[in-house]
Amino acid sequence: MDRIAALKPTAVNAILAEVRALQTQGKQIVSLMRGEPDFRTPAHISDACTKALEKGRTGYPDNRGEKGFREAVAVKLHRDNALTYDPGREILATSGATFGIYAALAALLEEGDEVLLQDPVYDAYQSPVLLLGGVVRKVKSEIVNGRFAISAEALEAAWTPRVKVLILNTPWNPVGSVLTTDELKAVAEFCERRNVWLIGDEIYEAITYGGAKHQSAPAVVPSLKDRYIHVNSLSKTYAMPGWRVGYCAGPAAMIDRMFMVLAQSSRGPATFIQDAAAEALSGSQACVDEMRTEYTARRAKVLAALDGIPGVAALAPEGGFFAMADIRARGQASNDVRRRLLQEQGLVVVHGAAYGEAGEGTLRVSFASGGEVLERGLEALRRGLA
Ligand SMILES: Cc1ncc(COP(=O)(O)O)c(C=O)c1O
């Protein structure tokens, strides 16, 4: 079987190709599409990188992760997530969450094993599953009381004896839900009952709003820890997407397996990058609070812009930097609406259906960019939808 032929570009990349074609015709485009923070990496983190370079920290890294970085991760996981991991054996440095997810899946999957994914969800989870010989099964979510939710029944309905792992993204891209304690308990009970591993992608953990607070599933149900792999990254929290640095934590035997995958491929982030990442995790967290404050203001602008448009309801995000516009009342396919916004208004958003069938009837509006881009984008969105 040609596994490469089964791989697909992400929705964002497919839409970018459409955008480039329009740009070459001279069309002005404004994008509320991407999940890339528009902040510069905070200075104390960049300075730590410069200092590391000046000190000659350019040799091969410890492929599990530099000791200082792994120790900083362990302290951070204890401080922020109430999780205890041994930096010597239970933590792995990775090139972003992307590689963490890949290594976790590679360590877990045998040919034909099934992987449960929330529907809708970040669409880049599918290709690594397929590349590794796995099969994707969707856990259908529903909009209940203005937020997307997955239920214990939906998890059960998606389960088969071949299911090996569930990837859980909370705060949840694209829909913005932050799983509640009860929802996390339902997920944990399901995983334990059905002998399923849980990969927790918690990359948006620091960006939450109002009363919503991110929790790691094993902090709610400690017995889950034996079957849980924590995947995280500095890309969003510290505005470091281009640094390609993240980390995983899990049971020592599983981290050993993931390390074997890493040792045959990326061999981990650069040494000086890990020094900067350690500074990010251990240094002042004021920058994280400042960015959250700014995202909170942007979120309010998006919700205000969507207010009062006939047939449109904004789903106020509890976390992350995307808001979903619920356009189901209009009875139009989300991809048609997206295309019209692009062609008529020069506005780029992502149709909810790109993230799974359960996302049909919604549009994902990113506020990872603020300022003039957000202002112009929201004007175009209002004009286009009104
Ligand atoms: C849910 C989710 N996981 C992972 C990633 C990729 O993270 P990284 O930059 O750490 O590879 C993204 C980026 O958009 C994401 O939204």
The ligand as an SDF file (V2000), in Angstrom:
LIG
                    3D

 16 16  0  0  0  0  0  0  0  0999 V2000
   -3.8930   21.3470   18.3030 C   0  0  0  0  0  0  0  0  0  0  0  0
   -2.5390   21.5770   17.7530 C   0  0  0  0  0  0  0  0  0  0  0  0
   -1.5770   20.6800   17.9970 N   0  0  0  0  0  0  0  0  0  0  0  0
   -0.3380   20.8330   17.4950 C   0  0  0  0  0  0  0  0  0  0  0  0
   -0.0040   21.9140   16.7010 C   0  0  0  0  0  0  0  0  0  0  0  0
    1.3950   22.0310   16.1610 C   0  0  0  0  0  0  0  0  0  0  0  0
    2.2500   22.4440   17.1660 O   0  0  0  0  0  0  0  0  0  0  0  0
    3.8140   22.6340   17.0190 P   0  0  0  0  0  0  0  0  0  0  0  0
    4.0740   23.9670   16.4450 O   0  0  0  0  0  0  0  0  0  0  0  0
    4.2910   22.5680   18.4240 O   0  0  0  0  0  0  0  0  0  0  0  0
    4.3360   21.5260   16.1950 O   0  0  0  0  0  0  0  0  0  0  0  0
   -0.9700   22.8810   16.4250 C   0  0  0  0  0  0  0  0  0  0  0  0
   -0.6430   24.0440   15.5730 C   0  0  0  0  0  0  0  0  0  0  0  0
   -1.4880   24.6960   15.0160 O   0  0  0  0  0  0  0  0  0  0  0  0
   -2.2710   22.6980   16.9510 C   0  0  0  0  0  0  0  0  0  0  0  0
   -3.2490   23.5820   16.7130 O   0  0  0  0  0  0  0  0  0  0  0  0
  1  2  1  0
  2  3  1  0
  2 15  2  0
  3  4  2  0
  4  5  1  0
  5  6  1  0
  5 12  2  0
  6  7  1  0
  7  8  1  0
  8  9  2  0
  8 10  1  0
  8 11  1  0
 12 13  1  0
 12 15  1  0
 13 14  2  0
 15 16  1  0
M  END
$$$$
